[in-house]
Amino acid sequence: MTSTSTPADPGVGSGWNSIRPEPLLAPRGTPPLWQRLVLLGAWVVLVGWLASLHVVWRDEARAYAFAIGGDTVVDMLRGLRGEGHPSLWYLILRAGHELTSAREVLSGAGLLFGFLAAALFALKAPFRLWVLFATLFSAFFVMDYTVIARNYGIAALLMFAIAAWWERIKDSLWFGLLLFLLANVNVPVLILAGALFLFRALEVLGTSPSERRGEWARLAVNAVLAASGALASFLTVYPPFNDAAVGLDKRPLTACNLVRAIFHQKTFVRDLGIPWPAQTISLVFITGSLLVFARHKRALIVAVLAFFALKFFFFFIYMAYLRHIALFLVFLLALAWIVAKEGGEKCLPASHWRSKAVPVGKWMLVLLLSVQVVTLLRKPVAQAVMGVPYSRSADLAALMERPDLRDALLIVDPDMVGEAVVYYRGGKPLWLLRQSRFGSWAPFSKNGRGNLTLDDILADARLLNGRTGRPVAIALQRPIGEDGDFQMMFQNRTAITPEGRSRFLAATRPLVSLRPAQTDEEYDVYLYTRGAAGRGR
């Protein structure tokens, strides 16, 4: 892979004859800066519009609740341990909160890191204009990495920064420091931080220790920095208290399961958006994308190892969603960027199978990215145009500020889909049904009332009303018109029977139905007051 213009360079030329063998890398000097700036400007407009409509949902609000918890940063870190994410995002949010005391720091931080990653990629990446467009306007980059305020945009920014300044930093301590930060973004990207270190280590291993002792010494220091980042991440994440989430799909580590993990589809590619049979096609395409590095042995080794490490992680630890899978796509782009900056691929005859495999891999990667543009248009953009909010949590919070409900207590089933309501209500806690206590966030824990009925929910409302004399609002994620024993979230269940429904409706008054939403944060809201006689009250 190379971006230099030589007669043998597959990126040379224009039009279809140029794009056909080289869909990924741009020829030298293209696309022009003005095209990149226009692309980035259009991205900013789209993201700004979606961000103006975005409603914070539970994963965003949950991180913010942890970040502002505790009297000191040390207390916050103690409370964070076992939640499932390393500390970097929480430290950033904590710093923003200390400076501004404004809850908007959450969305602001997400937008900032998403924009920095987008600007770096748009202005410096050596890819064709369509690849820049397909990446920036993908569902994961616009939503999961920017509009939705989480830690994934930081991961993209750090990987792109390593790629953009590879030649400058690879033999300096900056490399180790960036890997340290990358290891503390989230757990899956810790694997990719290790892969980037391995890529550099293999390069140094190809040199003579006697000739480049300084390079070996700096690699050793960077190894210590990267390992320290991994250790800090591990100590923050482990042992997890969210045992219901980690153990939801837990499988024992056996030889049979190791083989199954290699070919299993659902745990790694289910959300890539390719139509039926989506999982099989997605797995073929993402595996085929590794052929991008068929002529670069070191990159191919690292990409294959990272792919299978993530596959095993998502098979044995927890299932991957688009935001997780896209980390690997970003990694492949960063690695292709690095290889291009290094001077490209091994020279092989055009008839060699590895030479023929490279365009196949590049087309598969480009098509995977292109599908994400379609996904963005089909769901977030289309639903935003139709006026469907991302979550109804802000609407529920606004409802609770009505004069007649301002003193009411709030119950939400399941507990987790009420966490964003706490964010919009300035920290006013929920009554956590499964834990039988008030709180701002709910642990994904097996320790609690995993199985509830409408009678149990009603009993808690009576208990709270009796203790405080205050009305109790009950927001139910699942409509109660259908009978059954329903899985709500992780290993929590709620049973609905005709008799339970009749007793519930007789004791409460329906307030409003807050539906639909783009996510599962939608509610039917009921009010319980002492002596409420029925629906008409």
N, C-alpha and C positions, 0 to 999 in steps of 0.2 A: 504494500500500500504506500503510495507516494503522491505528493502534491506537486512535484516538480514536472516541468514541461519538457519532456524528452520524447523522441520519436516513439519509444516503446511505452510511454506513459498512457495508461488507459483513460486518464482523466483529460487528455488533450482533445481539442476539437469542440464542436458545438453541435447542437441538434441531437436527434435521436441516435445517430451513429456514435456519438460520444457518450450519451447517457446509458445506452443499452449495456455496454460492458462495464461501465463505472457509474452506478446510480448513487453512490454514497459521497465520494470525495469530489470537491470542486477543482477545476483546473486552477493553476496559479493566477491570482489576481481576481478571481470571481468567487461568489457574487460581489458586485461593487458595494462600497460602503453605503451609498444612498439606499440601495435595495434592503440592506440589513437594517438600516435605521427606520425605513418605512415599515418593515416587518415587525420590528420591536415596537414601534408606535402603535400599530394596529393591535398588537398583543396587549399593550397597556390599556387601550380603549376597551377591549373586550373584558379584560380582567377587572378594570375599574367598574364597568357596568355590572358584572356578576357579583363583585364584592359589595357593591352598593345594595344589592338585593339579598345578600347572603345572611342567613340566620345561623348563629352558632349552634352547633349540636354537641352531643355529650362528650365525645372524645376531646374536642377542643376545650370545653368548659371544665372537664375533669382535670386536664393538665394545669389549667389556670388555678383551679382550687388547690391543687397540691403546691403550686409555685408560691402562692401567697399565704400558705399555711405555716404556722410556727412563728415564734417571736423573732427568731434569727435565721440566717441562712443555714446554720448547722442544724437547727430544729427542723427546718424544711427538708434537708437532706435525710435526716433520720426518719421523718414521716414518709418520705418517698421510697425508702428501701423496700424492695419487693413488689413495687407497682408494675414493673415490666418494661420500663424504659430507662436508659441512662440519664444522666443529670443535665446535659448541656442545654436542652430546650427549657427546662425548668429554671435554670440559673439565668437564662436570657429573660424569661418572663418575670422572674423575681426582680431583676435589675430594672426592667421597665416599670414594674409596679412601684418600686421604691422611688423612682424618679418622677413618676406622673400621678400615681394613685388612681389611674383611670383604667377601667376594664377594657377600653378600646386598644390598650397596648397588645392584647392578644391578637386581634386581627391585624394590627399594624405590623407586628413582628412577622407574621406569616407573609404579608404582602411584601415587606422589605426583603426578606431572604429569597422569596420567589422572584422578585424583580431583579435582584443582583445575579441570581443564577441565570435568568433569562437574558439579561444584558450581556453577561460574559459569554454565553453560548452564541447569541445572535451576532455579536461583534467580532469574536475571535475564533470560533470553531471553523475548521477547514472543510465544511460540508457544503453540498449543493443547496441551493435556495429551498428546494422542496423538502429536503431533510430538515433544514432549520425550521421551516414552516410546520412540518408534520410533528416535530418534537415540541415546539413551543405551543402549538395549538392542539396538543393532545389532551385527552380527558384528564390524564394524571398530572400533567404539568400545570394546566390552568387551574384545576380544582384541587386535587390532593396535595399539590406542592406549593400552592399559592393562595387561592381563595379560602380553602379550608386551612385554618391556622394550626398546623402541626409541625413536626420536626423534619418532614421529608424534604422540604425545600432546602434546608441546611445541608442535607446529604448531597443533593444535586450540586449545590454551590461548591462544596468542598471537592467533590470529584472533578468538576469542571475546572476548578482552580488548579488542582494538581496537574491536570492535562494541559491547561493553557501555559503554565510556567514550568513544565516538566524539565526542560534542559537546564533551567536556572536552579531549581530546588532539589533535584534528585540526589545531588551530592552535597546537600547542605542540611542543617538541622531543621530548616523549614519543612522538609519532607516528613520528618518524624513528628513535628508539632501538628501538622495537618492530619496525619494519621491518628494522632492522639485525639484530636477533636472529632474526627470521623468515627472513631470507635465509640464515642460517647453521644452519638446522635440517636441511633436505635440499634437493636440487636442484629437484625439481618445485615445492616451495612457494616457491622463489625467484621463479618466474613469478607466483605468486599475490601475493607481496609487491609485485611491480611493478604488478600490477593494482590493488591497494588504493591505491598511491601515485597511479596514473593517475586513479582515481576522485576523489581529493581535488584533483588538479591540474585536472581538468575543471571542478570546482566553482569553484575560484579563477579559472580562465580566464573564467568567466562573470561575473566582477566587474570593475569598472573599476580599473586599476592606480593611478590617481591617488587614488581613494577609499580603497583598502585596501592601501597600500604595505607596512605592517607584515606583513600576511598574505602578501604576495608574498615578502617577505624571509624569513619563517619557512619558507615552502614551499621556497625555495631551499636553506636550511640542511638541511631534512629530505631534500631531494633528494641532498645531499652525503652525509648519513648513510646513506640507503638505498643509494646507489651504492657507498659504502665497504663496506657489508655484502655487496653483490653481488661486489665485487672480492675481499674476503676469502674468500668462498665459492669463487670461481673459482680463486684461488691455492691453496686447499687441495685442490680436487678435480682440477685439471688440471695436468699431463697424467696420464691414468689409467694405472696399471700393470696394472689388471685388464682387459687388452685382450681376453681371451676372452669376458668378460661383455658388454663394451660392443659388441664387434664381432659378437656372435652373430647378430643379425638386421639387420646394418648395410645401409643402402640409400644409394645416391648421391643427392646433392641435385640433382635434375633437375626440369624443369617437369612431366613426366609423374608423377613420384613426389609432387610437391606436390599434384597433383590426386588421386592415389590416397590420400594421407594424409587428405584431407577425408572420404572415404567408407569408409576402411578401418575395420573393426570390431574385429578381434582385439586390436589394440595398445592399446585404451582401455577396452573395456567387457566383456571376456571373463569377469571374475570377479564380476559384479554379482549373480549368483544367480537371474536370471529364467529360467524353464524354456524349452525349445526353442520357436522358434529364438532362443536367449538373446541372441546377439550383436546380431542385427537389432533385436529388441524393446528391448534395453538401450540401444542407440544412439538409437532413436527417443525413448525416455523421457528420457534424459539431455539430449538436444538440446531436446526439448520443455520441459524444466524451465527453460530460458532464458526462456521466455515469462512466468515469474514477474515479470519486469521490463519487460513490454511497455508499461506506462504510465509507465515511468521511463527516459527516453532515456539518461541518463548511466550508470545501472547496467546497462542492456541492452548498451550499447557495451562496457563493461568486461567483463561476463560472457561475451559472444561472443568478444572478443579473447582472454580467458584460456582459454576452451574450445579454440579453435583452436591457440593456442600450446602447450597441453598435448598436443593431438592430434599436432601436428608433432613435439614432443619425444619422445613415446612411439613414434612411427613411425620416426624417424630415429636416436634415441639408444638407448633400451632399452624393452622391453615393460612395460606397466603391469599390476600386480596390484591386488587389492581395496584394499590399504592406500594405493596411489597414487591410484586413482580416487576413493576416499573423501575425499581432500584437497579435491577439487573440490566434492563435496557439502557439506563443512564450509564451504568458501568461499561457496557459494551461500546457505547459512544465515546466515553472518556478514553477507553483503551485504544480504540481506533484513532482517536485524536493523538494520543501519545505516539503510536506507531508511525503515523504520518509525520509527526515532528521529528522523529528519530531518523527519518530518511527512507522509510518504506519497508517493503517486503523483500524477501529473498528472490533473486532473479532466477526464474525457472523458464524452460521452454513453454510456449503457449499451449503445446500439446500435452503437457504434464497434467495429471489429474488434479493436482493441487492448484494449478493455474486456472483450470476450468471450474473448480469448486468455489473460488473466491467470489466471482460475480453472483453465483447462486446464493451464497450466504449474505451478500450485500443486499440483494433484492428481497430476501426474506426479512431482513432487519428493517428495510425501508417500508415494506408492506405492513409489517407489524406496527410500525409507527403511524402509518397512514390510517390504519383501522381505528386508532385512538382519536383521530380527528373526527371520524364518523361518529364514534361513541360520544364525543363531546357535543356534537350537533344534535344527536338523537335524544340525549337525556338532559344534561344541565341547561343547555341553551334553549332547546325546544320547550322545556317545562318552565323556564324563566319567562319566555315569551308568553306562555299560556297563564302566567301568574301563579304557578304552583310554588310555594315557598320550599326551601330546602328542609326546614324543620318548622313545626308549629310551637316550639318552645317559647318563642317571644310572644306569640299570641296568648298562650296560656299564662305567661307572666303578666301580660297586660290585663287579662281577665281578672287575675287575682288582685289587681290594683283598683278594681271598682270599689266605690265607697262601701257597698254592702258586703264585699268580700275581703276588704283590706285586713281585717283581723282574723280571717279564716286560716286554719291549718290546711296543709296540702298533703295528700297521699297520691302517689303515682304508681301504677302497676304496669310493667315491672319498674323497680326502683330506678334503674339506670337511665331510663328515658325521661327522667325528671331532673337530671343533673344540670342540663342547660337552662332549665327554668330557674334554678338557684342562681346561676350566673346573671340572668336578666333581672332577678329580684334583689340584687345587691347582697347576696350571701344568705338570705333567709333560708333556713334549712327545711328539708322535707322530713316527713315521717317515713322512715325506711321500713317497709312492711316485712321484708325478709329478715331484717336484723332487730326489729322491734325497738327502734330508737330513732332519735332525730339525727340528721347528718346532711352534709353537703354532697357527698358522693357515696356510692355503694360498692363495697368490695365484691369482686366476682368470686364468691366463696361458697364452699360446700357447707360451711358452718352457718346455719340459719334455717329459716323455714323455706325449704325448697319448693314444697307443694302447698298451694293455697287454693281456697275456694272463694266464691263471692261472699259466703257467710263469714269467712275469716276476715276479709277486707271490711265488711260491714261491722264486725265486732271491734276491729281496731278503731273505726270511726266513732263508734259509741263510746269506747274507752277514752279516746282523746276528748270528745265532747263532754263527757262526764267529768273528767279531771279539770278541764280548763273553762268549760262553759262557752267555748268558742265554736262557731260552725266549722265543718270539715268539708273541704272540696276533695272529690275523688276523681282523678283523671285515669281512665282506663285506655291503654293502648289498643287492646282488642275489643271490637264491638261485642256486646254480650248477647246478640240475637241468635248465635249459633251455639249448640250444645257440644261439649267435648272436653277433653283434658289436653290443654294446649301448652306446647313449649314456648316460653316467653323469651328468655335469653339465657344462653349457656345452659345450665342444668335446672333452671327454675321453671315451674309449671303452674298454671292456673286452671282449675276445673270449673266449668259452667254447666249447671243443670237447670231444668225448668223450674224446680222448686227453689233453688238458690236465686235464680233470676227474679222470680216473683217476690221473694222476701226482700231482695235488694231494691227493686223498683218501688215496692210499697214503703220503704223507709227513706228513700232519697227523692230528690227532685232533679230532673235533667236540666242542665243549664245550657250547654252548647255542644255541638260536634265540630271539632277543629280538624277537619280533613278536607282534601288530601295533603300529603307532603311528599317531597322527593325521597326522603328517608323514612324510617319507621317511627319517627317521632311525631305521631298524630294521636289525637285523643278524643274520647267522649267524656264530658265532664258532668259530674253529678254533685249535688249538695246535700249533706246530711246536717240537720239541726235537731236539737232535742225535741222529741215529740212530733217530728215530721210525719204526716199521716199518709202522704202519697204523692203521686205525680203532679197533681194539680196545684200543690202548694208553692 
